[in-house]
Amino acid sequence: MNTSPIKDYFLDLQQRIVSAMEAADGQAFLRDEWTRPAGGGGISRLLEGGELLERGGVGFSHVMGDQLPPSASAHRPELAGRAWEAMGVSLVFHPRNPYIPTVHMNVRMFRAYQAGEPDVFWFGGGMDLTPYYGFEEDAMHFHATCRDALQASGDDKYPRFKQWCDEYFFLKHRNEPRGIGGVFYDDFAELGEAGSFAMTRAVGDAFLAAYLPIVERRRQMAYGPRERDWQAYRRGRYVEFNLVWDRGTLFGLQSGGRTESILMSLPPVVNWRYDYHPEAGSAEASLLSDFLTGRDWLQTVLPS
């Protein structure tokens, strides 16, 4: 399996997204190249304290090792003990304005190999949206863009990956979705190497079209301490998911990855409050009752 074209694509995708977000924010991303003592390395691009992004990170990594870590072989126990190689791009943007949602996107390739045995490869990825205030047109746009990106790979892909996303980005300890979802898939090889990679490229290439129109619709909306307080409180859920449930975070830490790069997805300002419930009938309460429900956003009809 020749991984050079895949690596070239991931590096180009990282740069395209960074360039677009630098133009939107007006501030440059830090570039931090790093090496992993056990094998491989990466490039972390980070922006903090921007006009648009309070914190945003776009990371590329290409790492390898002699034995799969537990988080990678838990779902494929037959591969335990194999050497491995992984690469991909992962990003999280935490905007300053609470009316702009946090967004996550990841596209990746994984390969496990052993002398005398055929290589085992798979792709994974997706994107999901975590709003603090709900806007139906934003949710519909994000999901429609995800659907359109996957259409060439089969009519079944968006419904399957939408459900997978709803189930994966779910805080089991709170019985609560992290956000309004999007698409998510993992351990995917059913279209063969070329077809699975093409599908993953389509997801990565759709990210800016899915997110930037939402940014431009919301970035001029006025906000105050109340909205910032709610944003910081809801960001706590983001932290809880990443540290308790996220397979990518666990894989990075278990495989000896670079901690600064793994945890750059965490928001810069966050708070927790004991047994807090927003005021009934408020916009904050509407997020919980009307948006964090696993809705079929493609069937939503906006009022005329």
Beta strands, then each sheet from edge to edge (+ up, - down):
strand 1: 30-35
strand 2: 40-48
strand 3: 53-65
strand 4: 83-95
strand 5: 102-114
strand 6: 117-130
strand 7: 170-171
strand 8: 176-177
strand 9: 181-188
sheet 1: 1+ 2- 3+ 4- 5+ 6- 9+
sheet 2: 7+ 8-
end
